[in-house]
Amino acid sequence: MTRDTVFARRQSFAFDGQVAEAFDDMVSRSVPLYAEMQRMVVDLAAAFAMPGSRVYDLGCSTGTTLAALEDALPETVGLVGIDQSAPMVEIARARARRSNIQMGDLASVNLTDASVVLLILTLQFVRPALRPAIVQRILDGLKPGGALVLVEKVVSPCQKLDQTFIDLYHDHKRRQGYSEAEIENKRRALENVLIPYRLEENLALLSGFAHVETFFRWHNFAGIVAVKADA
């Protein structure tokens, strides 16, 4: 695994080859409780995956989740990964060999026989104006009783709490070995690139689903599972 030093000097963000090579280290050190969150996502996907259906990982990055799903799910369940970064797709294809991994855009993805859709730290990078249509497309494409699993960075409506959560998050990154320069450079690079919603805004996006629950929370990160109504 390549050590993440991307933002030791760099001050712009793109899912290019440099980020793809360091992504696994980057996300495991930058996202609190990342390994446990991944386990929870895989467990939820396994709970809702239907025989003969497909599980879609939209914004699959380097294929970590898909590789875990290959171990957790029978071969009667198809696995599809979509990402718009060619370097990410290349790594994912090497890692998750049973999965069908394609380059594509979330706004135009077509879901076929989908029982589970995963959006793991992905929707936050999509322009807010496009998010409702993407979620509606997922809802329409899911089988009755299927589930969307969404993990996002979130902001608080309370300015003091929001700043407290940000400070605690930066403390976490310091404990993971990131320097002050790396933390600040990445913060600047992600401005207007990663646009988090309040938890309530994410829940409102999912209002078309029959059942919606928060399954994970760490300060300014949240996981939500949304279940489509049975037929």
C-alpha positions, 0 to 999 in steps of 0.5 A, a space after each residue: 500500500 502506497 503511503 499517502 503523502 499527496 498533500 504534503 505539497 499539492 493543493 488541488 484535488 482530483 481522482 488521478 493516478 497519484 490519488 489512486 495509488 495512495 487512496 487505500 492509505 488515504 481513506 483508511 487514515 482519513 476516515 474514522 472507523 473506516 474498517 468497521 464502517 466497511 464491515 457494516 456496509 458489507 453486512 447490510 449489503 449481504 442482508 438485502 442482496 437477493 439471489 439473481 440480483 445485482 449489487 452496485 457500488 457507485 463510486 467504487 474507487 479502488 474496489 475495496 468494498 467490492 472485494 469484500 462483497 465477493 467474499 461475503 456474497 454467493 456468485 448468484 449475486 452479481 457485483 457491479 462497480 462504477 467509477 469515473 476515474 480511469 486509474 481507480 477503475 484499473 486498480 479496482 479491476 485487479 482487486 475485485 476480479 469477479 466484479 464487473 467494473 466500468 467507467 461511468 458517471 453517476 448521473 447516467 448510470 442504468 441499474 438492472 436487477 439491483 437489490 442493493 446500491 452503495 454510495 460510500 463517500 461518493 455523493 458528497 463529490 456530486 454537484 448538489 443540483 444533480 443529487 436529487 435526480 441521482 437518488 431518484 434514479 436509484 430508487 426507480 432502479 431498485 427492486 422492491 425491498 431493495 436498499 440504498 446504503 449511503 455514507 457521507 461526510 456531514 455538517 452540523 446546523 449548529 456552527 459551534 458543534 460543526 467547528 467542534 466536529 471539524 477540530 476533532 476530525 483534524 485531531 484524528 488526522 494528526 493521530 494518523 500521522 498527517 502534518 499540519 501542512 497536509 491537513 491544511 492543503 487537503 482542506 483547501 483542495 477540497 473546498 467546493 469539491 467535497 460539498 457535505 450536506 447536513 444529516 437532515 438534508 441527506 434524509 430529505 433526499 431519501 424521502 421516497 424510500 419506505 424506511 430510512 435509518 442512520 446506522 453509523 455516526 462519528 462526529 461529521 461522518 454518517 451512514 444511512 440505509 434506505 429501503 424501498 417499499 415492497 411491491 
